[in-house]
Amino acid sequence: MILELKNIDKSFGEKEVLRGVTFSAEGGKAFGLLGRNGAGKTTTIRILMNVFPANGGEVLIDGKPIDYNRIGIGYLPEERGLYPKKLIIDQLTYFAELKGMSKKDAVKSIDYWLDRLAMTEYRNKRLDTLSKGNQQKIQLITALAHDPDIVILDEPFSGLDPVNAMLLKDVVKEQIAKGKIVLFSSHQMSYIEEFCDSIAILNAGKVAISGDLHDIKRNYPRDRLVVRAEDPAPIMEELKDACSLNEKGELLIKLTSAGEKRAMMARLAANFDFDEIRVFEPSLNDIFVEYAGNAPQGE
């Protein structure tokens, strides 16, 4: 299954929010939709979910307009949307029935997920008696109980301790292994980098860059070296302005061209003591900083 957004435009009055947004996400893989606050992520997600229509463009599944009666979507929002005073089992059942499940099937699925997420003891409790992290897990059940084809996770690890974050990672990997489209929206780049095969970075309502994350990294000019040394001072003294320290205390050496790599490595190996040398490959955080730009605040 392939999800495509093609040339999506959206305006609210005079304000253009999305301008020709185009990207695709594939079943069995995770996709990262990134951007600063105000870049258009939330609007894109809402159009994908059919909350409101686009002014132009198409949302397609396998090349055909998406049929929302046939394609199920599960959504974990960044802002919680459950009822604090209601019993957990009652509202989870209510939301599952809204997604087309019978009450019997809904309760069966909910009990499975309560057990899977170690939440069975809270089944008949009010939501406001739970910690923030456990409320997050209940919200996750609303996104998964109806076994959707597309799972959209907006800041899914917010409020989770390391143990619960690991549990959520396992759940996400299961959804990917089942062939579902999993779409992440997050500012926690480490999670995006861990899960996502492909990304799109929005900047002021446009796609600044998109595609396979590995290919994006490989396409960066390979004209920088990273050197890890116990004492970097002699190398810095030798290379002067071509050399700087990164945030990890490693040396970043700028070459005159990518073809200089081998010669510089040989020169360093012959003259200096170091622990590691490698070609610089940008992190997702580096790519985000470069392409996310100065998006306006608010979506």
C-alpha positions in Angstrom: 0.0 0.0 0.0 1.3 3.4 -1.0 -0.1 6.7 0.3 0.5 9.8 -1.8 -0.2 13.4 -1.2 0.0 15.3 -4.5 0.2 19.0 -4.9 -1.9 19.8 -1.7 -2.8 23.4 -1.4 -4.7 24.9 1.6 -5.6 28.5 2.5 -7.6 29.9 5.4 -9.0 33.1 4.1 -6.1 35.2 2.7 -3.5 33.0 4.4 -1.8 30.3 2.4 -0.9 27.4 4.7 0.1 24.7 2.3 1.5 25.2 -1.2 1.9 22.2 -3.4 2.8 19.7 -0.7 3.8 16.4 -2.3 5.2 13.2 -0.7 4.6 9.5 -0.5 4.7 6.9 2.3 4.8 3.1 1.8 3.2 0.3 3.8 5.6 -1.6 6.1 7.8 1.4 6.6 7.7 4.5 8.8 7.6 8.0 7.4 8.7 11.2 9.2 6.7 14.4 8.6 8.9 17.1 10.0 9.0 20.9 10.3 9.1 23.7 12.8 5.9 24.9 14.5 3.8 26.6 11.9 5.4 24.8 8.9 2.1 23.1 8.0 2.4 19.6 9.6 -0.9 19.7 11.5 -2.8 21.1 8.5 -1.3 18.3 6.3 -2.4 15.6 8.8 -5.9 17.0 9.0 -6.3 17.0 5.3 -4.9 13.4 5.2 -7.5 12.4 7.8 -10.3 14.2 5.9 -11.0 16.6 8.8 -11.3 19.3 6.2 -10.7 19.4 2.5 -7.7 20.8 0.6 -8.2 23.7 -1.8 -6.3 21.7 -4.4 -4.4 18.4 -4.8 -5.1 14.8 -4.1 -4.7 12.2 -1.4 -4.2 8.8 -3.0 -3.9 5.1 -2.0 -2.2 3.0 -4.6 -2.8 5.6 -7.2 -6.6 6.1 -6.5 -8.4 8.6 -4.4 -8.5 7.4 -0.8 -11.8 5.8 0.2 -12.2 6.7 3.9 -15.0 4.1 4.3 -12.4 1.4 3.4 -9.1 2.7 4.7 -8.9 3.0 8.5 -6.8 5.7 10.1 -5.5 5.8 13.7 -4.4 9.1 15.1 -2.4 9.8 18.3 -2.5 13.6 18.7 0.1 15.7 20.4 -2.7 17.3 22.5 -4.7 14.8 24.5 -8.3 14.5 23.4 -9.9 12.1 26.0 -12.4 12.7 28.8 -10.8 13.0 32.2 -13.8 12.1 34.3 -15.0 9.1 32.3 -14.2 5.5 32.9 -11.4 4.3 30.6 -13.2 1.2 29.2 -16.3 3.3 28.5 -14.6 5.9 26.4 -12.2 3.5 24.7 -15.3 1.5 23.6 -17.0 4.6 22.5 -14.1 5.7 20.3 -13.7 2.2 18.8 -17.5 2.1 17.9 -17.1 5.5 16.2 -14.5 3.8 14.0 -17.1 1.2 12.9 -16.4 -1.6 15.4 -19.2 -3.6 17.1 -19.2 -3.2 20.9 -18.2 -6.9 21.3 -15.2 -6.6 19.0 -14.3 -3.2 20.5 -14.1 -4.6 24.0 -12.1 -7.6 22.9 -9.6 -5.4 21.1 -9.4 -2.9 24.0 -8.7 -5.6 26.5 -5.9 -6.9 24.3 -4.3 -3.5 24.1 -4.8 -2.9 27.9 -2.9 -6.1 28.5 -0.3 -5.4 25.9 0.5 -2.0 27.4 0.3 -3.2 31.0 -2.8 -1.1 31.7 -5.4 -3.8 32.6 -5.6 -2.6 36.2 -6.8 0.8 35.1 -9.7 -0.6 32.9 -12.5 0.6 35.2 -10.8 3.8 36.5 -11.2 7.4 35.5 -8.7 8.8 33.1 -7.7 11.7 35.5 -6.5 9.2 38.1 -3.6 8.1 35.8 -0.2 9.6 35.3 0.6 11.6 32.2 2.5 8.7 30.7 -0.3 6.2 31.3 -2.8 8.7 29.9 -0.6 8.7 26.8 -0.9 4.9 26.6 -4.7 5.1 26.8 -4.7 7.6 24.0 -2.5 5.3 22.0 -5.2 2.6 22.3 -7.7 4.8 20.7 -5.4 5.0 17.7 -4.8 1.2 17.4 -7.9 -0.6 18.8 -9.7 -0.5 15.4 -6.7 -2.0 13.6 -6.2 0.9 11.2 -4.3 0.7 7.9 -2.6 4.1 8.5 -1.2 5.0 11.9 -0.4 8.7 12.5 1.7 9.4 15.6 2.2 13.1 16.7 4.9 13.4 19.3 4.2 9.8 20.5 7.0 9.6 23.1 5.9 12.8 25.0 5.6 12.1 28.7 6.9 8.5 28.6 9.6 7.2 30.9 12.3 5.1 29.3 10.5 1.8 30.1 7.3 2.9 28.5 9.1 4.5 25.6 10.7 1.1 24.9 7.3 -0.5 25.1 5.9 2.0 22.6 8.9 1.3 20.3 8.0 -2.4 20.3 4.4 -1.6 19.5 5.4 0.7 16.6 7.7 -1.9 15.2 4.9 -4.4 15.3 2.6 -2.1 13.3 5.3 -1.6 10.7 5.9 -5.4 10.5 2.2 -5.8 9.8 2.6 -3.7 6.6 0.9 -0.6 7.9 1.8 2.9 7.0 3.2 4.6 10.1 3.6 8.3 9.9 5.6 10.1 12.6 5.4 13.8 13.4 8.0 14.8 16.0 10.7 17.2 17.1 12.6 14.3 18.7 15.0 13.6 15.9 16.5 10.5 17.5 13.2 8.7 17.3 12.6 9.7 13.7 16.1 8.6 12.8 15.6 5.3 14.5 12.3 4.4 12.9 11.8 6.3 9.6 13.0 5.1 6.2 11.8 8.3 4.5 11.1 11.9 5.5 9.6 15.1 4.3 10.6 18.4 5.9 8.1 21.2 5.6 9.1 24.9 5.5 6.4 27.6 5.4 3.9 25.3 3.8 6.2 23.8 1.2 8.2 20.5 1.1 11.8 21.7 1.5 13.3 18.2 1.0 11.8 14.7 0.9 12.8 11.1 0.1 14.8 8.2 1.5 16.7 9.3 4.6 19.8 7.2 3.8 19.9 8.7 0.2 19.5 12.2 1.5 22.5 11.7 3.8 24.6 10.1 1.1 23.9 13.0 -1.3 25.6 15.5 1.0 29.1 16.5 -0.3 31.6 14.1 1.3 34.2 16.7 1.8 34.4 16.7 5.6 36.2 14.4 8.0 35.4 13.7 11.7 38.4 12.9 13.9 38.1 11.7 17.5 41.3 12.2 19.4 42.3 12.3 23.1 44.3 15.5 22.5 43.0 17.3 19.4 45.2 20.4 19.9 48.2 19.3 17.7 45.8 18.6 14.8 44.0 21.9 15.2 47.4 23.7 15.3 48.4 22.0 12.1 45.2 22.6 10.1 44.1 25.9 11.7 41.0 27.3 10.0 40.2 24.1 8.2 39.5 22.5 11.6 36.9 23.0 14.3 35.4 21.2 17.2 31.8 19.9 17.1 29.4 19.6 20.1 30.8 16.1 21.0 34.4 17.4 21.2 35.4 15.8 17.9 37.4 17.5 15.2 35.5 18.5 12.0 37.9 19.0 9.1 36.8 20.8 6.0 38.5 19.5 2.8 39.1 21.5 -0.4 37.3 18.7 -2.3 35.9 15.2 -1.7 38.8 13.8 -3.6 41.2 14.9 -0.9 39.8 12.4 1.7 42.4 9.7 1.2 45.4 12.1 1.2 44.2 13.8 4.4 43.6 10.5 6.1 47.1 9.3 5.2 48.6 12.6 6.4 46.8 12.5 9.7 47.7 8.8 10.3 51.4 9.5 9.6 51.7 12.5 11.9 49.1 12.4 14.7 47.6 10.1 17.3 43.9 9.7 17.1 41.2 7.1 18.0 38.9 7.3 15.0 38.6 9.0 11.6 35.6 8.9 9.3 33.8 10.8 6.6 31.2 13.2 8.0 27.6 12.2 7.5 25.0 14.7 8.7 22.5 13.6 11.4 18.8 14.2 10.9 19.1 17.1 13.3 21.7 18.7 10.9 19.4 18.2 8.0 16.4 19.6 9.9 18.3 22.7 10.9 19.4 23.3 7.3 16.0 22.8 5.7 13.3 23.6 8.3 14.2 27.3 8.0 12.3 30.1 9.8 8.7 28.9 9.6 6.0 31.3 11.0 4.5 30.4 14.4 1.1 28.8 14.5 -0.7 26.4 12.1 
